[in-house]
Amino acid sequence: MERIPEEELMNDAAQARSYAEADFEEPHKRVPELFAECFKGIELRGKVLDLGCGPGDVTFRFASCFPNSEILAIDGAAEMIRLAQKRQAAEPEAGNITFMEGIIPAALIPPARYEAIISSSFLHHLHEPQVLWQTIKRAAREGTIIFVIDLLRPDTKKDASGLVELYCGTEPEILKRDFYNSLLAAFTQEEVRAQLKEAGLMELNVKAVSDRHQIIYGIKK
Ligand SMILES: C[S@@+](CC[C@H](N)C(=O)[O-])C[C@H]1O[C@@H](n2cnc3c(N)ncnc32)[C@H](O)[C@@H]1O
């Protein structure tokens, strides 16, 4: 099935709210676990950049796993940043996180020695995937840990509908619609490998980790 891109920003208030309120406990709990499996024994203590953070659920989970890290989390949707900051105000102990509104690649990412760059479910939103890889290349230094998790495009629309029913069957319609559109907009592992080759990020590994997720990870050379 050909890729069908979706809207980049999730700025619609109802859409952002339903995403922020969705039950992502199972897939989001896995994100820092997968990070720990890829980078055994690593304790993040420095600056971390989170690209396309949305309402911050994955960001908060990283902050809780790595309490000594300092996370800069960026999203282009004002509504998502508002929801992330609202949650932060309600959970002041949630860690050292700065949420910043900014459309990537135009956003002015402060130059710093980022120990890690993470990104969850952002790549498939981009109409031009090099936006993510080139942003990572610009922000990373030698030794920066890179960890991206994203959806995998199914073979057919019928398979996509099946995944929506399996994992989102009881969620509101708006969330089911977004998940379906996201699956159609996602990249295959082969496409991601070609993107990394084009970007000159061949040190990164691409691995499927579930029937709908892939991770792209490694250490910047
Ligand atoms: C599916 S959400 C993922 C949010 C979060 N990382 C997570 O895993 O739950 C994708 C996010 O990427 C943001 N986004 C899409 N294109 C963007 C761009 N060009 N610059 C910044 N943010 C963008 C959207 O606004 C949305 O909040």
The ligand as a Gaussian input file, in Angstrom:
#p B3LYP/6-31G(d) Opt

LIG

0 1
 C        1.173000      11.404000      17.427000
 S        1.799000      12.789000      18.259000
 C        3.075000      12.066000      19.251000
 C        3.202000      12.749000      20.565000
 C        4.152000      12.078000      21.568000
 N        5.519000      12.107000      21.133000
 C        3.721000      10.677000      21.871000
 O        4.457000       9.726000      21.591000
 O        2.614000      10.509000      22.433000
 C        2.727000      13.654000      17.001000
 C        3.041000      15.080000      17.389000
 O        3.933000      15.651000      16.424000
 C        3.592000      17.013000      16.282000
 N        4.146000      17.524000      15.008000
 C        3.835000      17.119000      13.761000
 N        4.565000      17.777000      12.846000
 C        5.362000      18.632000      13.533000
 C        6.373000      19.562000      13.153000
 N        6.710000      19.758000      11.858000
 N        7.010000      20.240000      14.123000
 C        6.706000      20.029000      15.432000
 N        5.760000      19.161000      15.852000
 C        5.100000      18.464000      14.920000
 C        2.086000      17.037000      16.341000
 O        1.582000      18.318000      16.658000
 C        1.826000      15.991000      17.421000
 O        1.708000      16.585000      18.697000

